């Protein structure tokens, strides 16, 4: 259930008369109450008045007096107030008449206050007779009844809510109409609607295998039995990893879709689409960016795709950069499937030569070893897993950033991290705390840029108005955003900096569930050896088996050296600093140390 974005707390009003207000328990025919034995609730009070003395009236809410109540605070959340404003007070307010004949509320103070806030003209009340009893019996009965009525009210279950939503859909209401009529946040209704439309998700929810949020995720993959099985297993055995598993599945599915769309388009245009060749650095197939037209062509002049279309070896394969915007993720890489056989030469080979000789180049003239292939698969898998984890982490950070107060140990940690300083903190200030503003849900100020800082920063404005606790929270998000922006999908999980280890370790201590690839960062704190994950999970097995068809470790045609993005919303290269001291040879070193022409962007 979504937590209200704003909550009003109103101190409970005390009694207005010399004696404490009282009441009798709710009659069975007026409301479904708990099964409480009447003998337990002062029988001398319960037997005080016949049912025929009860009145049902409509009165102005401003004429009601709120009596004593077991609640210390009254919580009026916006959804509740909106529901009263839209549909009125559906459950009558229970009152009694005091000695002066005034109507005193003893059950329904939230409904009364909401009606006052929405300026309702009339509300329905049930006037119950004041029983004949001494003050101690009346007070005891009041307290017990208010506790019983509020404690034993059973909230609607998720399955019941889905069932009701399904009926409303069948009656012609859409999600927005349901949200409006029921005064429920639209996001919550959309979640419920997704479950209501999926037989599989509804069944899992009814059986208790999934909660509502998990069932909505399963509904996304209703046509994928393997994904459903994997998610159901995570929900049962590792629920803290459910969000990570779901995001990885979403990202793999999106990659498959985008690759297929690009393949279909290219095929329709008559272009041959092939899997990524295994040996792009030394085999027959080469990128056009690595070739020139012929040995006698001037060295350094690469072949253009347009000129190469007439070559019978012309083809393309697809690279995928999942961290980029959707319309930029699929990269078309042009190749010649047999460059020497079709008369081309390596771009920088000597004039008249087709290739470099072994004495003039550091390139390896043999296939990749099993160790190198395993390292490459690890880089690809962990890079993709990191991209997925970034999305889950960003969502968690935004929710965390809405807190009114920081964790108890935050102030000390903030001071330590700022004292240590580092490139990440400097870059965040130079970027004018763009990511921090996003995490704090603070809109940019018109006229203020990273280069024009005459106007005060909107985060500074928010801090100036904040309570001390919230100001500390804002300071914490400034720090966390700087550290987040400094993470890198290619190196952080392999050779993290000390700041990155401290960052993810602290997030874990504050309740963020690290994914397996993020756990590699924290694990590096306790071991001198960085051990990458090599075990394929259910949701990545298929993509791992297709690693040889990806160009994630190769230079794309668009750039000879690929600049890596930072984690959330920053397309500039992220500074990594020096690797943590004491780490062993990294996965990247296994690849780059061989001399193979590789790009570690997975």
C-alpha positions as CSV (number, residue, x, y, z in Angstrom):
1,X,0.0,0.0,0.0
2,X,1.5,3.4,-0.9
3,X,2.5,5.6,2.0
4,X,0.7,9.0,1.8
5,X,2.9,11.8,0.5
6,X,1.6,14.1,3.3
7,X,0.0,13.4,6.6
8,X,-1.8,15.9,8.9
9,X,-1.6,15.2,12.6
10,X,-4.1,16.9,14.8
11,X,-3.8,16.6,18.6
12,X,-6.8,14.7,20.0
13,X,-9.3,17.0,21.6
14,X,-10.1,16.4,25.2
15,X,-13.5,16.4,26.9
16,X,-15.6,19.5,26.9
17,X,-17.7,18.7,30.0
18,X,-16.8,18.3,33.6
19,X,-17.2,14.5,33.3
20,X,-15.5,12.3,30.7
21,X,-17.7,11.5,27.6
22,X,-18.8,7.9,27.4
23,X,-20.7,5.6,25.1
24,X,-22.3,2.2,24.7
25,X,-20.9,-0.6,22.5
26,X,-22.1,-0.6,18.9
27,X,-25.2,-2.7,18.3
28,X,-24.7,-5.7,16.1
29,X,-27.2,-4.5,13.4
30,X,-25.3,-1.2,12.9
31,X,-21.8,-2.5,12.2
32,X,-19.8,-5.6,11.9
33,X,-17.7,-5.6,15.1
34,X,-15.3,-8.0,16.7
35,X,-16.6,-11.1,18.4
36,X,-16.2,-9.8,21.9
37,X,-18.1,-11.3,24.8
38,X,-20.6,-8.8,26.3
39,X,-19.7,-10.0,29.8
40,X,-16.2,-8.6,29.2
41,X,-17.6,-5.1,28.6
42,X,-19.4,-4.0,31.8
43,X,-22.7,-5.7,31.5
44,X,-24.4,-3.2,33.8
45,X,-23.5,-0.6,31.1
46,X,-24.5,-2.7,28.1
47,X,-27.9,-3.4,29.4
48,X,-28.6,0.3,30.1
49,X,-30.8,1.2,27.1
50,X,-33.2,-0.5,24.7
51,X,-32.4,-0.4,21.0
52,X,-35.5,1.6,20.3
53,X,-34.0,4.7,21.9
54,X,-31.4,5.0,19.0
55,X,-31.8,8.0,16.6
56,X,-30.4,8.4,13.1
57,X,-30.0,12.1,12.2
58,X,-28.3,14.3,9.6
59,X,-26.5,17.3,11.2
60,X,-24.0,19.9,10.4
61,X,-20.5,18.6,11.3
62,X,-19.7,21.9,13.0
63,X,-22.4,21.2,15.6
64,X,-20.6,18.1,16.8
65,X,-18.3,18.1,19.8
66,X,-15.4,15.7,19.7
67,X,-15.2,13.9,23.0
68,X,-12.3,12.1,24.7
69,X,-10.6,9.4,22.6
70,X,-8.0,6.7,23.0
71,X,-6.1,8.1,20.0
72,X,-3.5,10.6,21.1
73,X,-3.1,11.9,17.5
74,X,-5.6,12.0,14.7
75,X,-4.1,11.2,11.3
76,X,-5.9,12.7,8.3
77,X,-4.2,11.4,5.2
78,X,-5.0,13.2,1.9
79,X,-6.7,10.1,0.3
80,X,-9.1,9.8,3.2
81,X,-10.0,13.5,3.2
82,X,-10.6,13.3,-0.6
83,X,-12.8,10.3,-0.2
84,X,-15.0,12.2,2.4
85,X,-15.1,15.2,0.1
86,X,-16.2,13.1,-2.9
87,X,-18.6,10.5,-1.3
88,X,-19.4,12.0,2.0
89,X,-19.3,10.2,5.4
90,X,-20.5,6.7,4.4
91,X,-20.3,5.2,7.9
92,X,-22.5,7.1,10.3
93,X,-20.7,8.9,13.2
94,X,-21.7,7.6,16.6
95,X,-22.6,10.3,19.2
96,X,-24.5,10.7,22.4
97,X,-26.2,13.7,24.0
98,X,-24.6,15.4,27.0
99,X,-26.4,17.0,29.8
100,X,-27.0,20.1,27.7
101,X,-28.3,18.2,24.8
102,X,-25.2,18.7,22.6
103,X,-24.0,15.9,20.4
104,X,-20.7,14.4,21.5
105,X,-18.7,12.2,19.2
106,X,-17.3,9.0,20.7
107,X,-16.7,7.1,17.5
108,X,-15.8,8.9,14.3
109,X,-13.5,11.9,15.1
110,X,-11.5,11.4,11.9
111,X,-14.7,11.4,9.8
112,X,-15.9,14.5,11.7
113,X,-12.6,16.4,11.2
114,X,-12.4,15.4,7.5
115,X,-16.0,16.5,7.0
116,X,-15.1,19.9,8.5
117,X,-12.1,20.2,6.3
118,X,-14.2,19.5,3.2
119,X,-16.9,21.8,4.5
120,X,-19.7,19.3,4.2
121,X,-23.1,20.7,5.0
122,X,-24.5,17.5,6.7
123,X,-23.2,14.2,8.0
124,X,-25.2,11.2,9.2
125,X,-24.9,10.4,12.9
126,X,-26.3,7.7,15.1
127,X,-27.4,9.1,18.5
128,X,-27.1,6.5,21.2
129,X,-28.6,6.9,24.6
130,X,-26.3,7.6,27.5
131,X,-26.5,4.6,29.8
132,X,-27.2,4.8,33.5
133,X,-23.9,4.0,35.2
134,X,-21.2,5.5,37.4
135,X,-18.4,7.5,35.9
136,X,-15.8,4.8,36.3
137,X,-17.9,2.3,34.4
138,X,-18.6,4.8,31.6
139,X,-14.9,5.7,31.3
140,X,-13.9,2.0,31.2
141,X,-16.5,1.3,28.6
142,X,-15.4,4.2,26.5
143,X,-11.7,3.2,26.4
144,X,-12.4,-0.5,25.8
145,X,-14.9,0.2,23.0
146,X,-12.6,2.7,21.2
147,X,-9.7,0.2,21.3
148,X,-11.9,-2.7,20.1
149,X,-13.5,-0.8,17.3
150,X,-10.2,0.5,15.9
151,X,-7.9,-2.5,16.6
152,X,-10.1,-5.2,15.2
153,X,-11.2,-3.6,12.0
154,X,-9.8,-5.8,9.3
155,X,-8.4,-3.9,6.3
156,X,-9.3,-5.2,2.8
157,X,-6.9,-7.8,1.6
158,X,-4.9,-7.4,-1.6
159,X,-6.8,-10.3,-3.2
160,X,-10.1,-8.6,-2.3
161,X,-8.9,-5.3,-3.7
162,X,-7.9,-7.0,-6.9
163,X,-11.3,-8.7,-7.1
164,X,-13.1,-5.4,-6.6
165,X,-11.0,-3.7,-9.2
166,X,-11.7,-6.5,-11.7
167,X,-15.4,-6.0,-11.1
168,X,-15.1,-2.2,-11.6
169,X,-13.2,-2.8,-14.8
170,X,-15.9,-5.1,-16.1
171,X,-18.5,-2.3,-15.2
172,X,-16.7,0.1,-17.5
173,X,-14.4,2.0,-15.2
174,X,-10.7,2.5,-16.1
175,X,-7.8,2.9,-13.7
176,X,-8.1,6.6,-13.5
177,X,-11.8,6.5,-12.8
178,X,-11.3,3.9,-10.1
179,X,-8.6,6.0,-8.5
180,X,-10.9,9.0,-8.6
181,X,-14.0,7.3,-7.3
182,X,-12.2,5.3,-4.5
183,X,-9.7,8.1,-3.7
184,X,-6.8,5.8,-4.1
185,X,-3.4,6.9,-5.6
186,X,-3.4,6.2,-9.3
187,X,-0.1,4.2,-9.1
188,X,-1.6,1.9,-6.6
189,X,-4.7,1.4,-8.8
190,X,-2.5,0.8,-11.9
191,X,-0.7,-1.9,-9.9
192,X,-4.0,-3.5,-8.9
193,X,-5.3,-3.3,-12.5
194,X,-2.3,-5.2,-13.8
195,X,-2.9,-8.0,-11.4
196,X,-6.7,-8.0,-12.1
197,X,-6.0,-8.5,-15.8
198,X,-3.7,-11.5,-15.3
199,X,-5.2,-14.8,-14.3
200,X,-1.8,-16.1,-13.4
201,X,-1.0,-13.1,-11.1
202,X,-4.4,-13.2,-9.5
203,X,-4.0,-16.9,-8.7
204,X,-0.6,-16.4,-7.2
205,X,-2.0,-13.6,-5.1
206,X,-5.0,-15.6,-3.9
207,X,-2.7,-18.5,-2.9
208,X,-0.5,-16.2,-0.9
209,X,2.6,-16.9,-3.0
210,X,3.0,-13.2,-3.9
211,X,2.1,-9.9,-2.4
212,X,0.3,-7.3,-4.5
213,X,3.4,-5.5,-5.8
214,X,5.1,-8.8,-6.7
215,X,2.0,-10.1,-8.4
216,X,1.9,-7.0,-10.5
217,X,5.5,-7.7,-11.6
218,X,4.7,-11.3,-12.4
219,X,1.8,-10.0,-14.5
220,X,4.4,-8.2,-16.7
221,X,5.9,-11.6,-17.6
222,X,2.7,-13.7,-17.9
223,X,3.8,-14.9,-21.3
224,X,7.2,-16.1,-20.1
225,X,6.9,-19.2,-18.0
226,X,10.6,-19.3,-17.2
227,X,10.5,-15.7,-15.9
228,X,7.4,-16.4,-13.9
229,X,9.0,-19.4,-12.3
230,X,12.2,-17.5,-11.5
231,X,10.3,-14.6,-9.9
232,X,8.1,-16.9,-7.9
233,X,11.2,-18.6,-6.6
234,X,12.8,-15.3,-5.6
235,X,9.6,-14.2,-3.8
236,X,9.5,-17.4,-1.8
237,X,13.2,-17.9,-1.1
238,X,15.0,-14.5,-1.5
239,X,12.3,-11.8,-1.4
240,X,14.9,-9.1,-0.8
241,X,16.3,-9.8,-4.3
242,X,13.0,-9.8,-6.1
243,X,13.3,-6.2,-7.4
244,X,16.7,-6.9,-8.7
245,X,15.7,-10.1,-10.4
246,X,12.7,-8.4,-12.0
247,X,14.8,-5.5,-13.3
248,X,17.3,-7.8,-14.9
249,X,14.4,-9.7,-16.6
250,X,13.0,-6.4,-17.9
251,X,16.3,-5.3,-19.2
252,X,17.0,-8.6,-21.0
253,X,13.6,-8.6,-22.5
254,X,14.0,-5.0,-23.7
255,X,17.4,-5.9,-25.2
256,X,15.9,-8.8,-27.1
257,X,13.0,-6.7,-28.4
258,X,15.3,-3.8,-29.6
259,X,17.7,-6.2,-31.3
260,X,14.9,-8.0,-33.1
261,X,13.4,-4.7,-34.3
262,X,16.7,-3.6,-35.7
263,X,17.4,-6.9,-37.3
264,X,14.0,-6.9,-39.0
265,X,14.5,-3.4,-40.3
266,X,18.0,-4.1,-41.7
267,X,16.9,-7.4,-43.3
268,X,14.0,-5.6,-45.0
269,X,16.6,-3.2,-46.4
270,X,18.6,-6.0,-47.8
271,X,21.4,-5.8,-45.3
272,X,23.0,-9.0,-44.1
273,X,22.9,-9.3,-40.3
274,X,25.3,-11.7,-38.7
275,X,26.3,-12.7,-35.2
276,X,29.3,-11.0,-33.8
277,X,32.4,-12.7,-35.2
278,X,34.5,-14.4,-32.6
279,X,37.9,-13.0,-33.8
280,X,37.4,-9.4,-34.8
281,X,41.0,-8.4,-33.9
282,X,42.8,-11.1,-35.9
283,X,40.4,-13.2,-37.8
284,X,39.0,-13.0,-41.3
285,X,36.1,-10.7,-40.3
286,X,37.0,-7.1,-39.3
287,X,35.2,-3.9,-38.6
288,X,35.2,-1.4,-41.4
289,X,36.7,1.1,-39.0
290,X,39.8,-1.1,-38.8
291,X,40.2,-1.5,-42.6
292,X,41.2,0.5,-45.7
293,X,40.0,-0.2,-49.2
294,X,43.2,-2.0,-50.5
295,X,46.9,-2.5,-49.6
296,X,47.9,0.3,-52.0
297,X,45.4,2.8,-50.5
298,X,46.9,5.4,-48.2
299,X,47.3,4.0,-44.6
300,X,44.9,5.4,-42.1
301,X,42.0,6.0,-44.4
302,X,39.1,3.7,-43.3
303,X,36.4,2.3,-45.6
304,X,33.0,4.0,-45.5
305,X,30.0,1.7,-45.1
306,X,28.4,3.2,-48.2
307,X,31.5,2.4,-50.4
308,X,31.7,-1.0,-49.0
309,X,28.1,-2.0,-49.8
310,X,29.1,-3.4,-53.2
311,X,31.6,-5.8,-51.5
312,X,30.2,-9.4,-51.3
313,X,31.6,-9.6,-47.7
314,X,29.5,-6.6,-46.5
315,X,27.5,-7.3,-43.4
316,X,26.6,-5.9,-40.0
317,X,26.3,-7.1,-36.5
318,X,24.5,-5.5,-33.6
319,X,26.1,-4.1,-30.4
320,X,24.0,-3.2,-27.4
321,X,24.7,-0.4,-24.9
322,X,21.9,-0.8,-22.3
323,X,22.9,2.3,-20.3
324,X,22.0,4.7,-23.1
325,X,18.6,6.1,-24.0
326,X,16.3,3.6,-25.7
327,X,16.7,4.9,-29.2
328,X,20.5,4.8,-28.9
329,X,21.0,1.4,-27.4
330,X,21.4,-0.7,-30.5
331,X,24.6,0.1,-32.4
332,X,25.0,-1.1,-36.0
333,X,28.6,-2.3,-36.6
334,X,29.6,-2.6,-40.2
335,X,32.1,-5.4,-41.1
336,X,33.7,-7.3,-44.0
337,X,33.4,-11.0,-43.4
338,X,36.7,-11.8,-45.2
339,X,38.7,-8.6,-45.6
340,X,41.8,-10.2,-47.1
341,X,39.9,-12.4,-49.4
342,X,38.0,-9.3,-50.8
343,X,41.2,-7.3,-51.3
344,X,41.1,-5.0,-48.3
345,X,43.9,-4.2,-45.8
346,X,44.2,-3.3,-42.2
347,X,43.7,0.4,-41.9
348,X,47.2,1.2,-40.4
349,X,49.2,-1.5,-42.1
350,X,52.2,-0.3,-44.0
351,X,51.7,0.8,-47.6
352,X,51.3,-2.2,-49.9
353,X,50.8,-4.6,-47.0
354,X,47.6,-6.3,-46.0
355,X,48.3,-6.8,-42.3
356,X,50.8,-5.8,-39.7
357,X,53.7,-8.2,-39.2
358,X,54.2,-9.7,-35.7
359,X,57.3,-7.6,-35.3
360,X,55.4,-4.3,-35.8
361,X,52.3,-4.9,-33.7
362,X,51.4,-6.0,-30.2
363,X,48.2,-7.7,-31.4
364,X,47.9,-11.3,-30.5
365,X,47.9,-13.7,-33.5
366,X,45.8,-16.4,-32.0
367,X,42.4,-17.2,-30.6
368,X,41.4,-16.1,-27.1
369,X,42.2,-18.6,-24.3
370,X,39.4,-20.2,-22.2
371,X,40.4,-17.9,-19.4
372,X,40.1,-14.8,-21.6
373,X,36.7,-16.0,-22.9
374,X,35.4,-16.5,-19.4
375,X,36.7,-13.1,-18.3
376,X,34.9,-11.5,-21.3
377,X,31.7,-13.3,-20.4
378,X,32.0,-12.1,-16.8
379,X,32.6,-8.5,-18.0
380,X,29.5,-8.6,-20.2
381,X,27.3,-10.2,-17.6
382,X,28.3,-8.0,-14.7
383,X,28.1,-4.9,-16.8
384,X,24.5,-5.7,-17.7
385,X,23.7,-6.7,-14.1
386,X,25.2,-3.4,-12.9
387,X,23.0,-1.4,-15.4
388,X,19.9,-3.2,-13.9
389,X,21.1,-2.6,-10.3
390,X,21.5,1.1,-11.0
391,X,17.8,1.4,-11.8
392,X,16.8,-0.4,-8.6
393,X,19.3,1.6,-6.6
394,X,18.1,4.9,-8.0
395,X,14.5,4.2,-7.0
396,X,15.6,3.3,-3.5
397,X,17.7,6.4,-3.2
398,X,14.7,8.6,-4.2
399,X,12.5,7.0,-1.6
400,X,15.3,7.2,1.0
401,X,15.8,10.9,0.1
402,X,12.3,11.7,1.1
403,X,13.0,10.9,4.8
404,X,12.5,13.7,7.3
405,X,15.5,12.7,9.4
406,X,18.7,10.9,8.6
407,X,19.9,7.6,10.1
408,X,21.5,8.0,13.5
409,X,25.0,7.4,12.3
410,X,24.7,9.6,9.2
411,X,26.1,12.8,10.6
412,X,29.4,11.2,11.6
413,X,29.7,9.4,8.3
414,X,29.0,12.5,6.3
415,X,31.8,14.3,8.2
416,X,34.2,11.5,7.5
417,X,33.5,11.3,3.8
418,X,33.6,15.0,3.2
419,X,36.9,15.2,5.2
420,X,38.4,12.5,2.9
421,X,37.2,14.4,-0.1
422,X,38.0,12.9,-3.5
423,X,37.3,13.4,-7.2
424,X,33.6,12.3,-6.9
425,X,32.8,15.1,-4.5
426,X,34.6,17.7,-6.6
427,X,32.8,16.6,-9.8
428,X,29.4,16.7,-8.0
429,X,30.0,20.3,-7.1
430,X,31.2,21.1,-10.6
431,X,28.0,19.5,-12.0
432,X,26.0,21.7,-9.6
433,X,24.6,18.7,-7.8
434,X,22.3,17.7,-10.7
435,X,21.9,14.1,-9.5
436,X,21.2,15.2,-5.9
437,X,18.4,17.5,-7.1
438,X,16.9,14.6,-8.9
439,X,17.0,12.3,-5.9
440,X,15.6,15.1,-3.7
441,X,12.8,15.7,-6.2
442,X,13.9,19.4,-6.4
443,X,13.3,21.1,-9.7
444,X,16.1,23.2,-11.3
445,X,15.9,27.0,-10.9
446,X,15.4,28.9,-14.1
447,X,18.5,31.0,-14.8
448,X,20.8,28.8,-12.6
449,X,23.3,26.6,-14.4
450,X,26.5,25.0,-13.6
451,X,28.2,27.9,-15.3
452,X,26.0,30.7,-14.1
453,X,25.6,30.5,-10.3
454,X,24.4,34.0,-9.5
455,X,21.1,32.6,-8.2
456,X,21.1,30.5,-5.1
457,X,20.9,26.7,-5.6
458,X,17.4,25.3,-5.1
459,X,18.9,22.7,-2.8
460,X,20.3,25.5,-0.7
461,X,16.9,27.1,-0.6
462,X,15.3,23.8,0.6
463,X,18.0,23.4,3.3
464,X,17.4,27.0,4.5
465,X,13.7,26.1,5.2
466,X,14.3,22.6,6.6
467,X,14.2,21.4,10.1
468,X,17.6,20.4,11.5
469,X,16.8,16.7,10.9
470,X,15.8,17.3,7.3
471,X,18.8,19.5,6.7
472,X,21.0,16.6,7.7
473,X,19.1,14.4,5.3
474,X,19.7,16.9,2.5
475,X,23.4,17.0,3.3
476,X,23.5,13.2,3.2
477,X,21.8,13.0,-0.2
478,X,24.3,15.5,-1.5
479,X,27.1,13.1,-0.5
480,X,25.3,10.0,-1.7
481,X,24.6,11.5,-5.1
482,X,28.2,12.5,-5.5
483,X,29.4,8.9,-4.7
484,X,26.7,7.4,-6.9
485,X,27.7,9.5,-9.9
486,X,31.2,8.3,-9.4
487,X,30.4,4.6,-9.8
488,X,31.1,2.9,-13.1
489,X,29.5,-0.1,-14.8
490,X,32.9,-1.3,-16.0
491,X,35.2,-1.0,-13.0
492,X,33.3,-0.5,-9.7
493,X,32.3,-4.1,-9.3
494,X,35.8,-5.3,-10.3
495,X,38.3,-2.8,-8.8
496,X,36.3,-0.4,-6.6
497,X,37.7,2.7,-4.9
498,X,37.7,2.9,-1.1
499,X,34.9,5.5,-1.4
500,X,32.8,3.2,-3.5
501,X,33.2,0.4,-1.0
502,X,32.2,2.7,1.8
503,X,29.2,3.9,-0.2
504,X,27.6,0.6,-0.9
505,X,28.5,-0.8,2.5
506,X,26.6,2.1,4.1
507,X,23.6,1.7,1.8
508,X,23.4,-1.9,2.9
509,X,23.5,-1.0,6.5
510,X,20.6,1.4,6.0
511,X,18.4,-1.3,4.4
512,X,19.2,-1.4,0.7
513,X,19.4,-4.9,-0.5
514,X,22.5,-5.3,-2.6
515,X,22.3,-7.3,-5.8
516,X,25.0,-10.0,-6.4
517,X,27.1,-7.7,-8.6
518,X,26.9,-4.9,-5.9
519,X,27.9,-7.4,-3.3
520,X,31.2,-7.8,-5.1
521,X,32.0,-4.2,-4.2
522,X,31.4,-4.8,-0.5
523,X,33.2,-8.1,-0.6
524,X,36.4,-6.4,-1.8
525,X,36.6,-4.7,1.7
526,X,37.2,-8.0,3.4
527,X,39.4,-9.8,0.9
528,X,42.6,-9.0,-1.0
529,X,41.3,-10.7,-4.1
530,X,38.5,-9.4,-6.3
531,X,36.4,-12.4,-7.3
532,X,33.9,-11.7,-10.0
533,X,30.6,-13.5,-10.2
534,X,30.7,-16.3,-12.7
535,X,27.6,-18.3,-11.8
536,X,24.8,-17.6,-14.2
537,X,21.4,-17.2,-12.6
538,X,18.1,-18.3,-14.3
539,X,17.4,-14.9,-15.7
540,X,20.8,-14.4,-17.3
541,X,21.5,-17.8,-18.6
542,X,20.1,-17.1,-22.0
543,X,22.0,-13.9,-22.4
544,X,25.2,-15.5,-21.3
545,X,24.8,-18.2,-23.9
546,X,24.7,-15.4,-26.6
547,X,27.8,-13.5,-25.4
548,X,29.7,-14.4,-28.5
549,X,27.1,-12.5,-30.6
550,X,27.6,-9.3,-28.6
551,X,30.0,-6.5,-29.2
552,X,30.0,-5.3,-25.6
553,X,33.7,-5.9,-25.3
554,X,34.6,-4.5,-28.7
555,X,35.0,-1.0,-30.0
556,X,31.9,0.1,-31.9
557,X,32.1,1.7,-35.3
558,X,31.1,5.0,-33.8
559,X,34.1,5.4,-31.5
560,X,37.5,3.8,-31.2
561,X,37.5,4.4,-27.5
562,X,34.2,4.2,-25.7
563,X,33.7,6.7,-22.8
564,X,31.8,5.1,-20.0
565,X,28.8,6.8,-18.4
566,X,28.2,7.3,-14.8
567,X,25.5,5.4,-13.0
568,X,22.4,7.5,-12.9
569,X,21.5,10.0,-15.6
570,X,25.1,11.2,-16.5
571,X,26.5,10.5,-19.9
572,X,29.9,11.9,-19.2
573,X,32.8,9.6,-18.4
574,X,33.0,8.8,-14.7
575,X,36.3,9.2,-12.9
576,X,37.4,6.1,-11.2
577,X,40.5,7.2,-9.3
578,X,43.0,4.6,-8.2
579,X,41.8,1.0,-7.6
580,X,41.6,-0.2,-4.0
581,X,45.1,-1.1,-2.8
582,X,45.8,-4.8,-2.4
583,X,43.4,-6.1,-5.0
584,X,44.6,-8.9,-7.3
585,X,44.6,-8.8,-11.1
586,X,41.2,-7.6,-12.2
587,X,39.0,-9.2,-14.9
588,X,39.7,-6.2,-17.0
589,X,43.5,-6.9,-16.7
590,X,43.0,-10.5,-17.8
591,X,41.7,-9.1,-21.1
592,X,43.7,-5.9,-21.6
593,X,46.9,-7.5,-20.5
594,X,46.8,-9.9,-23.5
595,X,47.0,-7.3,-26.1
596,X,43.7,-8.2,-27.6
597,X,41.8,-5.3,-29.1
598,X,38.9,-5.2,-26.6
599,X,36.5,-2.7,-25.0
600,X,35.5,-3.5,-21.5
601,X,32.1,-1.8,-21.8
602,X,29.8,-4.7,-21.2
